[in-house]
Each structure stands twice: as C-alpha cells, then as structure tokens.
Amino acid sequence: MIQSMLKKILSIITALCMLFTGFCLPYIRIYAQTVTPTATPTPDTSSAVQSLEQQISNLESKISDLQGQEKTLSTQISVMDSQIQLTQLQINDTQQKIMDLTLNIATANTKISSLQGSIDNLTKVLLTKIVATYEVGSSQPFQVLMAASDIHDFFIRANYLKIAQAHDKQLVYDTVQAKNDYANQKQIYEDEKKQVEALNVQLTAYNTQLDQEKAAKQSLLSQTQGSEAIYQQQLTAAQAELASFSNFVTSQGGASLLSGQTSCDSWGCYYNQRDSQWGNIAINGQSGYSIAGYGCLITSLAMVASHMGHTDILPSDIAAPSFQNFDVGTALLAYSINAKGHSISRNPTNVSGNSWPDSRIDSLIDSDLPNGPVIVGMYAYGGTHFVVLKGGSGGNYIMDDPFVPNGKDISFTSHYTIASIFEVDTVSM
C-alpha cells in the first residue's frame, strides 16, 4: 500500500520535472530571443536632414553678408531671393523631419505591439506555473519524504522544488521588467508623435511666411518699378523719416528703458515704446533701430490693435522681421502689414500745409474718432512722433503717448499742438 503511494507521488514529481525542464525551457528561449529589454534608441538624424540644415546655415550666413552691403535694389532683391530660398529649405527640412519621425513611430509601434503580446502571453504562462509550483511546494516535508526512495533522494527533491520556485519567480520578475522597459520605450515614441504635431504647426507657419516673402518681393518690384533710381528715392525718404524719429527722442532726453508701463482695461492696452519688455528689440532686425528709439508708430499701432480686441499683438510682434511690413527693407513701418496672422492697414490723410488750418484738422479728427481711435503724426521738438488719439473734440483730445512715461490718457495739447499734426491715420483690421 505504502509502496504503491510512493510510486504515485514519484510519478507526480516526475511529471513536474518534465514540466519544468521540457515545458518551461521553450518559453525561456522565447524570452531570451525576443523580449530582451534592450531600449530602442531614437534613430540618428538622417543624412537628408543634416544636408538641409547645412544648406540653411550657409544661406543664413549669405543673407547676413548681403544685409551688410550697401543698400541697392539689386542687393535687396538678392536678400529677398535668398530669404525665399531659406524659407523653402526650412520647409523641406521640416517635411523631412516629419517623414523620419513618422517612419520611426510606425516601426516602433509595430515592434512594441508584437513584443507586448509576447510578453503578456509569457507572463500568463509563468504566473500559472508559479501557482502550480507553490501548490506543490506547500507539501509537508513528510509527504516529500514519503515520495522519496531514501533520505538522499528526499533532499534532492526538496532542493529541486526550491530551485524551481526561485527560478520561476526570477523569470517572472525579468519578464515584467521587460514589459515595463517596452512601455517606457513606447512613451518615448508617443513623445515623438507630439514632435510631429509641433513640426506640422511649424510647417504651416513656414508656408505662410514663404507666401508673404514672395508677395513682398513682388510689392517691392511694383513700388520701385524695378528702377534703382526709384528705390534709392524711397530709401532716402524712409531713412529721413527714421532720422526724424531719432531727433524727437534725442530732444526728449533719449530712449532710456522703463518698467511697469503696460496697462490694460476695457478700452484696450497702453504700451510704451521704451518698455523694457521690448525696448531693445531691433525693428525688422535692423541693427541700431530699436523700438525704444524708433518705435512710436509701431507701438501706437499695437495699442489700436488692442482696442480692436487683439491684445495678443504686442509692439515686438509688429517689429518682428518681415520684408512685407517695412518700406524697402528699412525699419520704417509700411501702411499695410501683417502681424500674427492679422492684416492691419493705416489709411492716411495728409493734413500738412496751409490748406489745413487747425479747425479743419479738428473737424477731420472729430469725424473719425466716433469710429475708433486714430493715430496722428506730428512734427515736434525737432523731430517726428506718433501718438494715439482716443477721445475728445474741438482740439481737446485725450491721447496715449508711447514715449512719455505712463503716457496713458493724457491731454494732447499739454504736449503738442494741433498745428504740428501732419498726418491722421484711421486703422482697419
């Protein structure tokens, strides 16, 4: 009877041995061959991207050199052509990066999905084995002894169970760790998806910029009729007006920076050209032409835009480099511009000369103000300056002055005269 029981227990243990040595090992091999937790690194930048970025760098240097040359129509056109080429290269570079990332993501997702399935299946099998092993391992030593032929055999069997349990637990731990590693790798590629989304946004912006640059070139050719003489005439006029801005600032003590100037309310926002947030920014990338020193018109236009609900358009946005927004590549703002995707136009009325007495200028301003604020340009303090008129009538107007510290809602005639006005601009968006 006892002999028969021992034979039965022995057959069970033999079966378990076969399970561990014959059934488990194939899965161990699968694990070793297919789910080794080696992180898949992000591929190196493709040679196509490296080549495009080198071309971009070379072209940026060329543009910088051209901008340092004497201003002529031909050099201006060369700069525009180079900038158009640069933007096209940036488009190509962005498209190539999107292609590379998209390919990486597709490959990684396929690999991760396959490995995830293998790991999940292996984990289920191993967990089942652990349960079975513990069930066998919970036997009392006496039961193991009953199954053994002698004491030596007993220790061999007991040690085998302990080794098998420890091995299986380690195998499960390694498998779960591999699963976590691949989950982390998947997160890396999810991040790359976000990079693709950001690149698509950038691509749209580059395409818009390219259209604007082509339009700016055509506008310049149209304005100058392709004539060097006309270009030089317009360049001289723009430089003279910028010099007049500088004269006004110099006569008022210079363009020292200020802090705490911006103030917004239900009307819109007051901005000061000397605000430290943007005062040192170069207008249209032109060295020596800061917003603080030359940005009264730019800042006035930003204030009117804020009144129209566009508080996101700051003086720095209008001053950003753009061939289309400035006259013949200078720092002088054009009458029609585009800022942050919005078209803004100044519709000027020239009121200088004897035919425009103060009363007539007052009448013009009084007829415009009910429709919104107006920007007026004045000859003042030996130079030129622009401010925003917000309200009032009959020569008594409230203005936002972009140069005077805290120049919000102050009297126009406390600083300037009606007779000094040479231009009245209404603004449309």
C-alpha positions in Angstrom: 0.0 0.0 0.0 2.7 2.5 1.1 4.8 1.3 -1.8 2.0 2.0 -4.2 1.5 5.5 -2.7 5.2 6.3 -3.1 5.2 5.2 -6.7 2.2 7.5 -7.3 3.9 10.6 -5.7 7.0 9.8 -7.6 5.2 9.8 -10.9 3.7 13.3 -10.0 7.1 14.7 -9.2 8.5 13.2 -12.4 5.7 15.0 -14.3 6.6 18.3 -12.6 10.2 17.7 -13.6 9.2 17.3 -17.1 7.1 20.4 -16.9 10.0 22.5 -15.7 12.7 21.1 -17.9 10.7 20.4 -21.0 7.8 22.8 -21.0 9.4 25.9 -19.4 12.6 26.0 -21.4 10.9 26.8 -24.7 9.4 29.9 -23.1 12.7 30.8 -21.6 14.2 30.6 -25.1 11.4 32.8 -26.4 12.1 35.3 -23.7 15.8 35.3 -24.3 15.4 35.6 -28.1 12.5 38.0 -28.5 11.9 40.1 -25.4 15.3 41.1 -24.1 14.6 44.5 -22.6 17.0 46.5 -24.8 15.8 50.0 -25.4 15.4 51.0 -29.0 17.2 54.3 -29.3 15.9 57.2 -31.3 17.5 57.0 -34.7 20.2 59.5 -35.6 19.2 62.5 -37.7 19.0 61.4 -41.3 21.7 62.4 -43.8 19.0 64.3 -45.7 18.2 66.4 -42.6 21.9 67.0 -41.9 22.4 68.2 -45.5 19.4 70.5 -45.4 20.5 72.0 -42.1 23.9 72.7 -43.5 22.4 74.4 -46.5 20.2 76.5 -44.2 23.3 77.6 -42.1 25.2 78.5 -45.3 22.3 80.6 -46.6 21.8 82.4 -43.3 25.4 83.4 -43.5 24.9 84.6 -47.1 21.9 86.7 -46.1 23.8 88.3 -43.2 26.6 89.2 -45.6 24.2 90.7 -48.1 22.5 92.7 -45.4 25.8 94.3 -44.5 26.4 95.5 -48.1 25.4 98.9 -49.4 21.6 99.1 -49.9 20.7 98.9 -53.6 17.7 97.4 -55.3 19.8 94.6 -56.6 21.2 93.7 -53.2 17.7 94.0 -51.7 16.3 91.6 -54.3 19.2 89.2 -53.6 18.4 89.3 -49.9 14.7 88.6 -50.7 15.6 85.8 -53.1 17.9 84.3 -50.5 15.3 84.6 -47.8 12.7 82.9 -50.0 15.2 80.1 -50.7 16.0 79.9 -47.0 12.3 79.5 -46.1 11.9 76.8 -48.8 14.8 74.9 -47.3 13.2 75.2 -43.8 10.0 73.8 -45.3 12.0 70.9 -46.9 13.9 70.3 -43.6 10.7 70.2 -41.6 9.0 67.9 -44.0 12.0 65.5 -43.9 11.9 65.5 -40.1 8.2 64.7 -40.2 8.9 61.8 -42.6 11.7 60.4 -40.5 9.7 60.6 -37.2 6.6 59.2 -38.8 8.6 56.2 -40.1 10.2 55.7 -36.7 6.9 55.8 -34.9 5.3 53.3 -37.3 8.2 50.9 -37.0 8.3 51.2 -33.2 4.6 50.8 -32.7 4.6 47.6 -34.8 7.6 46.2 -32.8 6.2 47.3 -29.4 2.8 45.8 -30.2 4.3 42.5 -31.1 6.6 42.3 -28.1 3.8 43.4 -25.8 1.7 40.5 -26.9 4.5 38.0 -26.5 5.3 39.4 -23.0 1.7 39.3 -21.9 1.3 35.7 -23.0 4.5 34.6 -21.4 3.6 36.3 -18.2 0.3 34.5 -18.0 2.0 31.1 -18.5 4.7 31.9 -15.9 2.1 33.1 -13.4 0.2 29.8 -13.8 3.4 27.9 -13.3 4.2 29.8 -10.1 0.8 28.9 -8.7 1.3 25.3 -9.5 4.8 25.3 -8.1 3.7 26.8 -4.8 0.9 24.3 -4.6 3.5 21.5 -4.9 5.9 23.4 -2.7 3.4 23.7 0.1 3.6 19.9 0.8 4.9 19.0 4.2 8.4 17.5 4.3 6.9 14.2 5.5 4.9 13.9 2.2 8.1 14.7 0.2 9.9 12.1 2.3 7.1 9.5 1.6 7.7 10.1 -2.1 11.5 9.7 -1.8 13.3 6.4 -2.1 15.8 7.4 0.6 17.0 10.5 2.5 19.4 11.4 -0.2 16.6 11.4 -2.8 14.4 13.4 -0.3 16.9 16.3 -0.2 17.4 16.2 -4.0 13.6 16.6 -4.5 13.2 19.3 -1.8 16.1 21.3 -3.2 14.7 20.9 -6.7 11.4 22.4 -5.7 13.2 25.4 -4.1 15.4 26.0 -7.1 12.4 25.7 -9.5 10.4 28.2 -7.4 13.2 30.7 -7.2 14.0 30.3 -10.9 10.3 30.9 -11.9 10.0 33.9 -9.7 13.1 35.5 -11.2 11.8 34.7 -14.7 8.5 36.4 -13.9 10.3 39.4 -12.5 12.5 39.7 -15.5 9.5 39.4 -17.8 7.6 42.1 -16.0 10.7 44.3 -16.0 11.0 43.8 -19.8 7.3 44.8 -20.1 8.0 48.0 -18.2 11.0 48.8 -20.4 9.0 48.5 -23.5 6.2 50.6 -22.0 8.8 53.3 -21.4 10.1 52.9 -24.9 6.5 53.4 -26.2 6.3 56.6 -24.2 9.4 57.9 -26.0 7.7 57.4 -29.3 4.5 59.0 -28.0 6.6 62.0 -27.3 7.9 61.8 -30.9 4.3 62.0 -32.1 3.9 65.3 -30.2 7.1 66.4 -32.0 5.4 65.7 -35.3 2.4 67.7 -34.3 4.6 70.6 -33.4 6.5 70.3 -36.7 3.2 70.3 -38.6 2.4 73.6 -37.0 5.8 75.0 -37.9 5.4 73.8 -41.4 2.1 75.7 -41.8 3.9 78.8 -40.5 6.8 78.4 -42.9 4.4 78.1 -45.8 2.6 81.3 -44.8 5.9 83.0 -44.4 7.0 81.9 -47.9 3.8 83.3 -49.4 4.4 86.6 -47.6 8.0 86.8 -48.7 7.1 86.2 -52.4 4.4 88.8 -52.1 6.8 91.3 -50.5 9.3 90.8 -53.4 6.6 91.5 -55.9 5.4 94.5 -53.9 9.0 95.9 -53.9 9.3 95.4 -57.6 5.9 97.1 -58.1 6.7 100.0 -55.9 10.1 100.7 -57.5 9.1 99.6 -61.0 12.3 97.7 -60.9 14.2 101.0 -61.0 17.3 101.6 -58.9 16.6 105.4 -59.0 13.1 105.0 -57.6 14.4 102.5 -55.0 17.1 105.0 -53.9 14.5 107.8 -53.7 12.2 105.7 -51.4 15.2 104.5 -49.3 16.3 108.1 -48.8 12.8 109.1 -47.8 12.5 106.2 -45.3 15.9 106.9 -43.8 15.0 110.6 -43.4 11.8 109.8 -41.5 13.6 107.4 -39.2 16.2 110.1 -38.6 13.4 112.4 -37.6 12.1 109.8 -35.1 15.6 109.8 -33.6 15.7 113.6 -33.4 12.5 113.7 -31.4 13.8 111.0 -29.0 17.1 112.7 -28.6 15.5 116.1 -27.9 13.4 114.5 -25.1 16.4 113.1 -23.3 17.0 109.8 -25.1 15.4 106.3 -25.2 16.2 105.1 -21.7 14.2 102.0 -20.8 11.3 102.0 -18.4 9.5 99.3 -16.4 5.9 98.7 -15.4 4.4 100.7 -18.3 1.9 98.3 -19.8 -1.7 98.9 -18.6 -4.9 97.2 -19.9 -8.5 98.0 -19.3 -11.9 97.8 -21.1 -10.6 100.1 -23.9 -7.5 98.0 -24.6 -3.9 98.3 -23.7 -1.4 101.1 -23.2 2.1 100.3 -24.4 5.3 102.4 -24.1 8.0 102.0 -26.8 10.6 102.3 -24.1 9.2 99.4 -22.0 12.0 97.0 -21.0 9.9 94.1 -22.3 10.7 95.1 -25.9 12.6 98.4 -25.9 15.9 96.9 -27.0 14.4 94.8 -29.8 15.7 95.8 -33.3 12.9 96.8 -35.7 12.8 94.5 -38.7 16.1 93.1 -37.5 17.8 96.4 -38.4 20.8 97.0 -36.1 20.7 100.4 -34.5 16.9 100.8 -34.9 15.4 99.8 -31.5 11.8 100.0 -30.6 12.7 102.4 -27.8 14.3 104.8 -30.2 12.2 104.4 -33.3 9.1 102.6 -32.3 6.5 105.3 -31.7 4.4 104.3 -34.8 4.8 100.6 -34.1 3.7 101.0 -30.5 0.8 103.2 -31.4 -0.4 100.7 -33.9 -0.2 97.9 -31.3 -2.3 100.0 -28.9 -5.0 100.5 -31.6 -4.9 96.7 -32.4 -5.5 96.0 -28.7 -8.6 98.3 -28.7 -9.9 96.2 -31.6 -9.7 93.1 -29.4 -6.2 91.9 -30.4 -4.3 92.2 -27.1 -2.1 89.4 -28.3 -0.4 91.7 -30.8 2.5 93.4 -29.0 4.9 96.1 -30.3 7.5 93.3 -30.5 5.2 91.3 -32.8 4.8 94.3 -35.2 8.5 95.0 -35.1 9.4 91.4 -36.0 11.5 90.9 -39.2 9.3 91.0 -42.3 10.1 92.2 -45.8 6.4 93.0 -46.3 5.9 95.1 -43.2 8.6 97.7 -43.7 9.5 100.1 -46.5 12.3 98.9 -48.8 13.9 96.7 -46.1 14.3 99.5 -43.6 12.9 100.0 -40.1 10.1 102.3 -41.3 6.7 100.6 -40.9 4.6 100.2 -44.1 0.9 101.3 -44.3 -0.3 97.8 -44.7 1.2 95.0 -42.7 0.5 91.5 -41.3 1.1 90.7 -37.6 0.4 87.3 -36.1 -1.8 86.3 -39.0 -3.9 89.6 -38.9 -3.9 92.2 -41.7 -3.6 95.7 -40.4 -3.9 98.8 -42.5 -3.4 102.5 -41.8 -5.5 104.8 -44.0 -3.7 108.1 -44.0 -4.8 111.6 -44.6 -2.0 114.1 -45.2 -3.0 117.4 -43.4 0.2 119.3 -43.7 0.3 122.6 -45.5 -1.6 125.9 -45.4 -4.8 124.3 -46.8 -5.3 122.5 -43.4 -5.8 125.1 -40.7 -6.3 123.8 -37.1 -10.1 124.0 -37.4 -10.1 121.7 -40.4 -7.8 119.2 -38.8 -10.1 119.3 -35.7 -13.1 118.6 -37.9 -11.4 115.6 -39.6 -10.4 114.1 -36.3 -13.8 114.7 -34.8 -15.4 112.9 -37.7 -13.0 109.9 -37.4 -13.0 109.4 -33.6 -16.6 108.1 -33.2 -15.5 105.2 -35.4 -12.4 104.4 -33.2 -9.1 105.8 -32.2 -6.8 107.5 -34.7 -3.1 107.7 -35.0 -1.6 111.1 -35.6 1.9 112.0 -36.7 3.4 115.4 -35.6 6.5 117.5 -36.2 7.5 118.1 -32.6 10.7 119.0 -30.7 12.8 119.0 -33.8 11.6 115.6 -35.0 8.7 113.3 -35.8 6.4 111.5 -33.4 3.2 109.4 -33.5 0.6 109.1 -30.8 -3.0 107.6 -30.4 -6.0 109.9 -30.0 -8.7 108.1 -28.1 -11.4 110.7 -27.5 -12.4 114.4 -27.2 -13.4 117.0 -29.7 -12.7 120.5 -31.0 -9.0 120.3 -30.4 -9.2 119.0 -26.9 -8.1 115.3 -27.2 -7.1 112.5 -24.9 -4.1 110.6 -26.1 -1.9 107.6 -25.3 1.6 108.7 -25.9 4.0 105.8 -26.5 7.1 107.8 -25.4 6.1 109.8 -22.3 6.5 107.6 -19.2 3.0 106.4 -18.2 1.6 108.4 -21.1 -1.9 106.8 -20.8 -5.0 109.1 -21.1 -3.1 112.4 -21.0 -4.0 115.7 -22.7 -2.7 116.0 -26.3 -2.4 119.8 -26.1 -0.4 119.6 -22.9 2.5 118.2 -25.0 1.8 119.1 -28.7 -0.2 121.4 -30.9 -2.9 120.8 -33.5 -0.8 122.7 -36.0 2.0 120.2 -35.6 0.0 117.4 -37.0 0.9 116.4 -40.5 -0.9 113.0 -40.8 -4.1 111.5 -39.5 -4.5 107.7 -39.8 -7.6 105.6 -39.3 -6.9 101.9 -38.8 -8.7 98.8 -40.1 -8.2 95.1 -39.4 
